[in-house]
């Protein structure tokens, strides 16, 4: 009885299995394809090395142009598209910063030619102090259509230096437009994952030297962020094919002060990693590096050593358990107005203009010229903040300016809590680099990052240090953008 019942049941089971195999293979394949090909991605890169003879950015004390090229510098684009067709492009530069007018020009071209919304582009600079000068300014009282911002450039050389900078930036705009178009045109199925490691050569550079006085020297007891976040882009067809890595770190690119063009330690990190992975493009997304320096520094082999250490940290991150990223990709961009403190009076500026310190004297006279010409100082400045979310798996928060490390530590904690512990990646030097962005703590402490550095800036009018509300305004704007994506 039992054996006679088993045979027909077995037959029906096998027949049903065969029938399902006939009916479902295409559906199964489609489901697998949808799971595997959630993303498309592509990278593009370009050499943006200027010819020797161009004036360099980063150190106001330089008294001559670049003498030679130590290391090529690059711009790189990483384009990403999610399953719904939303696209986003990261563009990284081996440059001192991104001026707002350049960001505006890239944004306009990307919208017109590639259909990208403003919030779908993030521009980030490594802040190398060994790259070309990229800023010009118009003197408040005339004296030339545009001038180079460094007083050490002789008047008879100004026209040449202005011409060099304008031509370089015009060509850079063409190059960035081409990179964005190339990356978008070559989008291919990919998988995205986040992982991280740590690297220890960054150290806080604010060391107390008396009441209200801060010396620029290594302070091992002050805040740091040694995390190295890594975005892995792999081929969907072969997980072993690593198409790109984008890595971050909070540290100034100030090992070198030579009269030679180079990407400093971030340039070496990208080069060393790419030499070990010839099929991979490495991009550096600079973190909250405002008060962080690489140590030791000043010698070439330290730049190479730090670059090698960072390349090793990226390798280590690839060995750790990674977090696969699902879509959709969402982005938002805002430009909150950050007010200044009460500006100095005319009498105070006249006294400052007579200072024996040449930088104080120059800044005092500059602000007097602004006051005479415009009649008043600007009351605020728009500082960009941007949020990019990869589903519920990763949040990238970016802030313009030279952002101090307190922002990274705070946003990782607060956004992490708001997103149930999902990774948070914080970048500075994004979309506009206008001056330092201190936290409330650093602003109250004073010193170079707390407001002293503003005296060196002439491409933007900063009449006084930032208002004490700066940290709450910027963090609040980022939290609002992120909350709007949930």
Helices and strands as residue ranges (DSSP letters): H 2-36, E 39-47, E 68-69, E 74-81, E 87-93, H 100-114, G 118-120, E 121-125, E 136-137, E 147-148, G 155-157, H 158-185, E 188-198, E 202-208, E 214-219, E 227-235, E 242-249, E 260-261, H 264-276, E 281-286, E 292-294, H 300-319, E 323-324, E 329-339, H 346-353, H 358-374, E 380-390, E 394-399, E 402-403, H 405-418, E 423-427, E 436-437, H 440-445, G 452-456, H 470-483
